[in-house]
Amino acid sequence: SSDDLDDSTHNGKDLRTEARPISTTEALEWYEMAKEVQGNTQNAVNVLNDLLNYDKIESGTLRLELTLVPIWRVIEQTVKEFKLAAERKQLKLETDFGDILKDEESGMFRTLSQRFALSKDVRDNKLVGDSVRVTQVLRNLISNAVKFTPEHGTIYVTTRWIEKEKTEEDTMDTFMLRHGSKESFERSGTLTVSVKDSGAGMTREQLKKLFRAGMQFNVNALQNGKGSGLGLYIAKGIVEQHNGNLAADSEGLGFGSTFTLTLPLHHVPETDVTSTVTDSATDGEMSDGEKPSLIGVDSADPLRILVVDDTPSVRRLLCRLLEKRGRICTQAEDGNQAVERVRESMVSGLIFDAVLMDYEMPEMNGPVAAQIMREMGSDVFIVGITGNLLREDVDYFLSCGANAVLPKPLNISDLEVLLVEHGVANHAP
């Protein structure tokens, strides 16, 4: 009828009015609100993760996934993550590796990205640890320094290798590495990483209580009421499980703080390293013929990564972040499609270097898809991604063929460290 036509025209006009272009100001307002929602969500996730980690430390069930960690690269990469946050507060954030990066011939200091940056003596000394947990500790220390240092302040991250005295007795430590082998390495010295800031500082009484669970000082003024108060307690627990130490010092309120992380290093010559990537491989310090074998990587070509998730927006976001780092991404929306993509890659010869696999998906979930890929004969590096970090679920994913499991929301830096550590990538971009 004409009334219906009038109604539809009227409704169409309303729809067109609602769908009008928004101004730049409105777009920025929506963007800021979205950022605030995302920030609050991340804070909630961080607190939940802290509570889970706290429970594991208290019950003695925190399990370390031990590998040979490219610790020099991990330190440098972790500091880089906070460069933007430091710049926003006009903070001076600097790293100092001392003689570790000194060229004996020229006396000049180089960066880790430069060829031959590390001497063989340094390369042969490695951290046997859980790279994800060690990175978590470093992030906590640097994040706190950025948070508690006022604008125009300074933060120095200083790394030193203290070689074992020749008079000390040789000490052999035995480890069960993540890939299942039992290895013994000689203790060769100590790694120290100190994070010194010009921030709020602490009193002697505060220093005594600092590493207790739930301890926060002047929460509203310094942290806007956020945080669980468990970060340093968890960090200390992780470090102690690595047979290391975490200490703090301050000359008083207004004089800043210094946190010092100490971890044991072990002598692991490059010839002893087979399936785990080493500092030499990550830093490109040897000729191609001298490098240890790397899994599924050609240093001349970008990595090919299959991203598997049933949520389109998640797939697109992951692909965008990875492609910005030079990776080539292919998408799959469920386990069935992922298995087909891998099968096609095996036939064509364009093998994927890694698969990022969500756990919960319709049609076929991640663990089942991983198991089928292994049954097909694929040795692609599979990283399981899950929002459920219960030990039995992680173990199930691993038993089905995943090489590693990371939590949601996925931190791309954690993934990059993992790819380097397992030899899938030569170095973090």
Secondary structure, 3 states (H helix, E strand, C coil): CHHHHHHHHHHHHHHHHHCCCCCHHHHHHHHHHHHHHHHHHHHHHHHHHHHHHHHHHHHCCCCCCCEEECHHHHHHHHHHHCHHHHHHCCCEEEEECHHHHECCCCCCECCCCCCCCCCHHHHCEEEEECHHHHHHHHHHHHHHHHHHCCCCCEEEEEEEEEECCCCCCCCEEEEECCCCCEEEEEEEEEEEEEEEECCCCCCHHHHHHCCCCCCCCCHHHHHCCCCCCCHHHHHHHHHHHCCCEEEEECCCCCCCCEEEEEEEEEECCHHHCCCCCCHHHHHCCCCCCCCCCCCCCCCCCCCEEEEECCCHHHHHHHHHHHHHCCCEEEEECCHHHHHHHHHHHHHHCCCCCEEEEECCCCCCCHHHHHHHHHHCCCCCEEEEEECCCCHHHHHHHHHCCCCEEEECCCCHHHHHHHHHHCCCCCCCC
